[in-house]
Amino acid sequence: MTQKDGNEPPHLVAVDGDIAANAPDPSEADPSAADIGANDDAVRLKITALEQEHRDLDNAIEMLEERMPYDRLAIQRMKKRKLILKDQITALHEQILPDIIA
């Protein structure tokens, strides 16, 4: 790390959309609206995929429960996977619309 004249702090680079603490130009530190929208779109696509998997598991569980005898262990694992998916979906929803108390 080299400094130009000894008094200037080093230039910090933002990582993964974080805003640098002492960025030289405030316009460089603010992410553009297009970047934010693109990230939201990616999160929405991920949510859609997880919701589809959640519905598929629900249908598979219903089908397995209708058959006799059914595999309790397989159903238990599917239900556990559904809960994990639900937690992931909730976390992604909070990422898009954070719960801010005003």
Short mmCIF file of the C-alpha atoms (twelve columns), coordinates in Angstrom:
data_MODEL
# 
_entry.id   MODEL 
# 
loop_
_atom_site.group_PDB 
_atom_site.id 
_atom_site.type_symbol 
_atom_site.label_atom_id 
_atom_site.label_alt_id 
_atom_site.label_comp_id 
_atom_site.label_asym_id 
_atom_site.label_seq_id 
_atom_site.Cartn_x 
_atom_site.Cartn_y 
_atom_site.Cartn_z 
_atom_site.pdbx_PDB_model_num 
ATOM 1   C CA . MET A 1   0.000   0.000   0.000   1 
ATOM 2   C CA . THR A 2   1.435   3.282   -1.039  1 
ATOM 3   C CA . GLN A 3   0.173   6.760   -0.235  1 
ATOM 4   C CA . LYS A 4   0.612   9.671   -2.606  1 
ATOM 5   C CA . ASP A 5   1.791   12.400  -0.225  1 
ATOM 6   C CA . GLY A 6   1.554   10.662  3.136   1 
ATOM 7   C CA . ASN A 7   -1.586  12.510  4.302   1 
ATOM 8   C CA . GLU A 8   -4.189  10.837  2.106   1 
ATOM 9   C CA . PRO A 9   -5.828  7.648   3.387   1 
ATOM 10  C CA . PRO A 10  -5.720  4.703   0.997   1 
ATOM 11  C CA . HIS A 11  -8.626  4.355   -1.422  1 
ATOM 12  C CA . LEU A 12  -10.991 1.624   -0.230  1 
ATOM 13  C CA . VAL A 13  -12.835 -0.471  -2.761  1 
ATOM 14  C CA . ALA A 14  -16.421 -1.575  -2.112  1 
ATOM 15  C CA . VAL A 15  -16.992 -5.332  -2.130  1 
ATOM 16  C CA . ASP A 16  -20.322 -7.007  -3.009  1 
ATOM 17  C CA . GLY A 17  -22.243 -3.747  -3.159  1 
ATOM 18  C CA . ASP A 18  -20.999 -2.440  0.196   1 
ATOM 19  C CA . ILE A 19  -20.372 1.276   0.341   1 
ATOM 20  C CA . ALA A 20  -16.767 2.214   1.036   1 
ATOM 21  C CA . ALA A 21  -16.317 4.148   4.293   1 
ATOM 22  C CA . ASN A 22  -14.075 6.876   2.871   1 
ATOM 23  C CA . ALA A 23  -14.751 6.792   -0.840  1 
ATOM 24  C CA . PRO A 24  -13.318 9.866   -2.561  1 
ATOM 25  C CA . ASP A 25  -16.475 10.649  -4.566  1 
ATOM 26  C CA . PRO A 26  -19.924 10.057  -3.010  1 
ATOM 27  C CA . SER A 27  -21.418 9.288   -6.419  1 
ATOM 28  C CA . GLU A 28  -19.006 6.362   -6.746  1 
ATOM 29  C CA . ALA A 29  -20.102 4.908   -3.383  1 
ATOM 30  C CA . ASP A 30  -23.844 4.891   -4.159  1 
ATOM 31  C CA . PRO A 31  -25.026 1.897   -6.177  1 
ATOM 32  C CA . SER A 32  -27.068 2.865   -9.201  1 
ATOM 33  C CA . ALA A 33  -30.781 2.150   -9.382  1 
ATOM 34  C CA . ALA A 34  -30.138 -0.357  -12.170 1 
ATOM 35  C CA . ASP A 35  -27.810 -2.382  -9.918  1 
ATOM 36  C CA . ILE A 36  -30.365 -2.475  -7.118  1 
ATOM 37  C CA . GLY A 37  -33.164 -3.474  -9.493  1 
ATOM 38  C CA . ALA A 38  -31.050 -6.223  -11.052 1 
ATOM 39  C CA . ASN A 39  -30.292 -7.648  -7.613  1 
ATOM 40  C CA . ASP A 40  -33.981 -7.552  -6.657  1 
ATOM 41  C CA . ASP A 41  -34.864 -9.346  -9.887  1 
ATOM 42  C CA . ALA A 42  -32.337 -12.089 -9.140  1 
ATOM 43  C CA . VAL A 43  -33.746 -12.497 -5.633  1 
ATOM 44  C CA . ARG A 44  -37.310 -12.649 -6.995  1 
ATOM 45  C CA . LEU A 45  -36.274 -15.365 -9.462  1 
ATOM 46  C CA . LYS A 46  -34.714 -17.336 -6.612  1 
ATOM 47  C CA . ILE A 47  -37.897 -16.913 -4.560  1 
ATOM 48  C CA . THR A 48  -40.003 -18.163 -7.476  1 
ATOM 49  C CA . ALA A 49  -37.809 -21.250 -7.874  1 
ATOM 50  C CA . LEU A 50  -37.931 -22.018 -4.138  1 
ATOM 51  C CA . GLU A 51  -41.716 -21.557 -4.038  1 
ATOM 52  C CA . GLN A 52  -42.101 -23.959 -6.975  1 
ATOM 53  C CA . GLU A 53  -39.954 -26.561 -5.206  1 
ATOM 54  C CA . HIS A 54  -42.055 -26.026 -2.045  1 
ATOM 55  C CA . ARG A 55  -45.288 -26.668 -4.000  1 
ATOM 56  C CA . ASP A 56  -43.784 -29.745 -5.678  1 
ATOM 57  C CA . LEU A 57  -42.815 -31.182 -2.313  1 
ATOM 58  C CA . ASP A 58  -46.306 -30.499 -0.991  1 
ATOM 59  C CA . ASN A 59  -47.838 -32.401 -3.918  1 
ATOM 60  C CA . ALA A 60  -45.393 -35.284 -3.500  1 
ATOM 61  C CA . ILE A 61  -46.191 -35.538 0.219   1 
ATOM 62  C CA . GLU A 62  -49.928 -35.648 -0.521  1 
ATOM 63  C CA . MET A 63  -49.423 -38.406 -3.088  1 
ATOM 64  C CA . LEU A 64  -47.267 -40.472 -0.724  1 
ATOM 65  C CA . GLU A 65  -49.771 -40.100 2.128   1 
ATOM 66  C CA . GLU A 66  -52.618 -41.360 -0.083  1 
ATOM 67  C CA . ARG A 67  -50.824 -44.646 -0.778  1 
ATOM 68  C CA . MET A 68  -50.844 -47.370 1.811   1 
ATOM 69  C CA . PRO A 69  -48.428 -48.310 3.228   1 
ATOM 70  C CA . TYR A 70  -46.471 -45.106 2.909   1 
ATOM 71  C CA . ASP A 71  -42.865 -44.344 3.742   1 
ATOM 72  C CA . ARG A 72  -42.914 -42.272 6.927   1 
ATOM 73  C CA . LEU A 73  -39.204 -41.492 6.748   1 
ATOM 74  C CA . ALA A 74  -39.465 -40.137 3.204   1 
ATOM 75  C CA . ILE A 75  -42.445 -37.988 4.168   1 
ATOM 76  C CA . GLN A 76  -40.641 -36.712 7.256   1 
ATOM 77  C CA . ARG A 77  -37.613 -35.736 5.160   1 
ATOM 78  C CA . MET A 78  -39.817 -33.963 2.608   1 
ATOM 79  C CA . LYS A 79  -41.585 -32.008 5.335   1 
ATOM 80  C CA . LYS A 80  -38.252 -30.987 6.820   1 
ATOM 81  C CA . ARG A 81  -37.081 -29.830 3.378   1 
ATOM 82  C CA . LYS A 82  -40.305 -27.824 3.017   1 
ATOM 83  C CA . LEU A 83  -39.573 -26.035 6.308   1 
ATOM 84  C CA . ILE A 84  -36.040 -25.215 5.164   1 
ATOM 85  C CA . LEU A 85  -37.399 -23.859 1.883   1 
ATOM 86  C CA . LYS A 86  -39.970 -21.759 3.741   1 
ATOM 87  C CA . ASP A 87  -37.209 -20.232 5.904   1 
ATOM 88  C CA . GLN A 88  -35.135 -19.444 2.804   1 
ATOM 89  C CA . ILE A 89  -38.132 -17.851 1.072   1 
ATOM 90  C CA . THR A 90  -38.874 -15.721 4.143   1 
ATOM 91  C CA . ALA A 91  -35.246 -14.585 4.382   1 
ATOM 92  C CA . LEU A 92  -35.213 -13.605 0.705   1 
ATOM 93  C CA . HIS A 93  -38.493 -11.687 1.075   1 
ATOM 94  C CA . GLU A 94  -36.952 -9.772  3.981   1 
ATOM 95  C CA . GLN A 95  -33.934 -9.002  1.811   1 
ATOM 96  C CA . ILE A 96  -36.172 -7.287  -0.745  1 
ATOM 97  C CA . LEU A 97  -38.511 -5.597  1.746   1 
ATOM 98  C CA . PRO A 98  -36.716 -5.294  5.092   1 
ATOM 99  C CA . ASP A 99  -38.896 -4.970  8.190   1 
ATOM 100 C CA . ILE A 100 -37.977 -1.421  9.216   1 
ATOM 101 C CA . ILE A 101 -39.744 0.048   12.213  1 
ATOM 102 C CA . ALA A 102 -40.334 3.722   11.502  1 
# 
